[in-house]
């Protein structure tokens, strides 16, 4: 499936409700097609927050996901600059990390640790 308008049209026709991507152009195309969108960002340094804000303003994603999700300060900083919900995802291993992400302003947490799903 191509990473373009045709690929998005294909997955929408297949019954997909939404898409997660790091690419602002795919998020924008998907949102224009009526899909629910989550733009994923990797927080690697302090410049990342500025990049996230600029990219979200272009893509207008319904939600953003920050990875790794254990970056409570980055979540709090980003929430000051954007108005869409934030998902904390990646490297979350403990209940305390889930609680920290939520206390920092994340609307949700994504983790592969099944024992943390409840």
N, C-alpha and C positions, 0 to 999 in steps of 0.2 A: 504494500500500500504506500503510495507516494505521500510525501510530507508537503501536500499542497491542497488546493481547493477541491480537486477531484478525489483525493484520498479522504478528505473530511466528508464529502458528499457520499462516498461509498460506505463509510462506517455509520453515518447517520441512517442511510437506507437499510443497513443491516440491523437497525434497532438500538444502536448505542445511544445512551442518554447524555453522556458527557465525556470529557477528555481531560487528561492531565498531560502537560508538556512543559518543557523548559523554554520552548521557542515562542516568543511573543507573536510572531506572524501566524503560527498555527492556532494559538489561543484566539487571536482576533478573527481569523477565518471561521473557527469553530463557533465562536460566540455569534458571529453574523449569521451562521447557519442555524442558530437556535439551540445549540448544545450547551449544557452546563460546563463551565470551564474552571480548571484549577491550574494556575501557573506555578510551577515548581522552581524554587531558587536554592542554590547552594551558597550558604554563608561561609565565605573563606577568609574575609578580612573586613576591616571597617568600611571600605569603599563599597562593599556588597550592598549595604542598605540603600545607598544612593542609587545604585544600579537597579535594585528591586523597585524602588519608588518610580523611577523613570520608566521602567519597562511596564509596570502595572498601569501607569497612566496611558501608555500606548495601546496595550492589549485589552484593557478593561475586563480582566478576568473576574469571574464571580467570586473566587477565593484565591488566596496564594498559600503555598506550602513552603516553609523554610526548612532546609535540611543542613546540618543535623538539627533535630528538634530539641536538643538540649541547650539551645542558645537563648535562654530566657531574656537576657539584656537586649539581644537583637529583636526578639519578638516585641518587647515593650517599645523599643525605638521605632520599629516599623509601624506599630499600631498608632503611634502619634502622627504618622504621615499619610496613612491611607485609611479608607473607610470600609473596606471589605473584610470579611472574616479571615483569620489566619489559621492554618493547620500546621502544627508542629510535627515533623516527621523525621525519622532517621536516627539511629544510634540510641534510641530510648530503650533502656533496659530495666528501669526500676519504677515503682509507684511514686517515689519521691520526684523523679524526673518528669513524670506525667503531671504531678501536682504543681511543680515549678513552672512548666510550660503553660498550664491553664491559669495559674496565678499571674503569669507575666502578660496575659491577654490573649492567648491562643483560644480559639473557639472549639478546637478539637485536636486530638493527637492521633497520628497513625503509627502503628508499631506492628511488627511481626511476632511479638511476644504474646502468645495466646493467653497467658495467665494475667495479662494486664487489660484484656478486653472487657472485663466486667467492672 
